[in-house]
Amino acid sequence: MRRLGFGDAVVLGLGSMLGAGVFAALGPAAAAAGTGLLIALAVAAVVAYCNATASARLAAVYPESGGTYVYGRRRLGPVWGFTAGWGFVVGKTASCAAMALTFGAYAWPAHPVPPAVAAVVVLTAVNYLGVTKTAGLTRLLVAATLLALAAVVAAGLGGGAADPANLTGWTGGGVLGIGQAAALLFFSFAGYARIATLGEEVRDPATTIPRAIPVALGIVLVIYAVIAVTALLAVGPGGLAAAAAPLAAVAGSGTLAFLAPVVRVGGALASAGVLLSLMAGIGRTTLAMARDHELPAVLGAVHPRFRVPHRAELVLGVVVVVVVLVADVQAAIGFSSFAVLVYYAIANAAAFTLPGHQSPHRARLRVVTVIGLLGCLALAFTLPPTTIAIGVVVLAVGVAGRAVLRTVRGRG
């Protein structure tokens, strides 16, 4: 039933994007680009806009769950669809680890790993029982996030520590550093594709969705820019890069440090909420791929009582705990960004092949998909060489494993 209007679509987009990413990504971005992270933020937003536009076009044609896994299969072939789905699964698994570690950093700064592991264990159990984020819980988490971000701005600008000299040296990291920071900050916009999948829920989706995407992204960009400028003024790029919980460090930098606990609670709540959503989404994508025989069939089992892909959820929980124990936030965000950028590169390539010769917007939309495709690939390959190498190997192992599984089944 189409009940949502333009304003509803924008609000849902804000709720999907205004999450825990900004609590984690500013530190690694500052380490890569210094004050140039402000340029990187704009670049990341442009790429996100192109990706969301491509996803909206595809979702209108293929209103099915599965996202680019489905789009890639339909438009480019099964291997590209699998690559997108595998990239989503492994990239978002790394996102889970990043969110868990962010939760730990804000909940217990001195020892972030134990609370991170505990959060994964608890939320794995929650997902196993079939409990998901309700609309009410989503509104609560968005409110907590906005309150925490407001506390960051108030403490950073009103605490007496702000220094305009911290905004100098915008190109200190060079073009490569700015590109790397943009790839890392891309993580902060995760959720923007939610608007693109509202085709069956909004009135006049062909008009509403293309209007809602830039508005929601623009609002989020302004909010993130205000937070980034505040953070740089308060503690500088060096202070951001060195902090395990960057926004808590900003809040604690001046005379309004009593607001730091508000930021810590907000960061922890936002991280836990995103982690819950991510784990549920990965489990269901894994289920879809297992049912299509693209992953081992054992992962396609659905619990008879709780109606969730319980084996996939348990495997995911174990893998995320392992990543939490061996990686840090920057490594997890970097790998996640690489895999998800590849995912959206495939989405843009798929959207480019869509027919529509009668559409007056055909040329503009094709330009947008080309910019999105090239932007995703460019950002992915500005990440550190180790991150790129690990990402390429993991994607290649997935494709090779698929080929082996299909060969074995063919012989059977």
C-alpha positions, 0 to 999 in steps of 0.5 A: 500500500502506497502510504508514504509521501515525500516528507516520509521518504526523506525522514526514512532516509535520514533515519537510515543514514544518521547512525553510528558511522560518523561516531567512528569514521572521522578519526580514520579520515582525519589520519588519512587527510587531515583537515582535507577530510572536509573535501573528502566528505563532499566527495563521499556524498556525491558518490553516495548520491550516484549510487542511490540514484542507480539503486532507485532505478534498479529497484523500480524495475526489480522490486525484489529483496536482495538489492544489487545481488538481484540487479547484478544477476538480472542485468550483468549475469550470475557471476556479477550478481554473486560478486555483489552479494558476496561483497555485501556479505563480507563488507557488511560483516566487517561493518558489524565488527566496526560497529561493535568496536565503536560500541566498545570504544564509547561504552568502555574506552579503556577496554573496548574489546570485551563490550564489543564481543558482548554486544555481538553475542547479545545481538546474535541471540536477539536476531536468533529469536527473531527480534528486529528494530521496530519503528519506535525503536528506530525513532528512539535511536535517531533521537539519541543520535541527534541529541549526542551530535548536538552535545558534540557541537555544543561542547566543541564550539562552546567549551573554549577549546575551538581554535581556527588554526586547526582548519588550515592545511586542507590538502596536507594529505594530498589527493590520495589522502583525500580519496582515502578519507572519502572512501572511509567516510563513505561508511558514514552514509551507509543506509542511503539506499533505503530510500531507493527501495521504497518503490512499493511504499511511497506515492508516485515513486517515479517522482518522489524517490528521485526528489527525496534522495538528494534532499535526504543526502543534502541534510545529512551532509550538512549535519556531518559537515557541521560535526566535522568542522566542530571536531576539527576546531576543537581537537584538530586532525591529530586529536581526532586521529588519535582518539578511539572515540573521536566525538567523545574526545571533542565533547571532553575537550573544553569546559563543557566536558560534562556533556561527554557522557551524553555523547558516549551513551549516544554513540553506544546506542547508535552503534548497537542499533546499527549493529542489530540492523546489519546482522539481520540484513546480512543473515537474510541476504545469506539466506537468499544466496543459499536458496539460489545455491550461491552459498552452501545450502546449510546456511539457508535453513530457517528456524521452525519457530523463530522463522529466521536463518538461524545457522547463517545468524550463528555463523555471522556472530562467530565471524564478527567476534573473530574480526573484533578480536583481530582487527581495529576500527580503521581496518574494519571500516577500510575493508567494509568500504572496499567491499561495499564500494565494489558492490555499488560499482556493480549496481551502477554498471547494472543501472547503465544497462537499463532500457529507457530510450523514451525517457527524457532523463535517459542521458542524465541518468547514464552520466550519473551511473558512469560517475557512480561507477568510476567514483566507486572504483576510484575510492576503493583503490585509494585505500591502503594497499593492504586493505585493497589486497585483502579485499581482492583476495576475499572477493576472489576466494568467494568467486572461486568457491562458487565455481567449486560448489557449482562444479561439485553439484554438477558432478553430483 
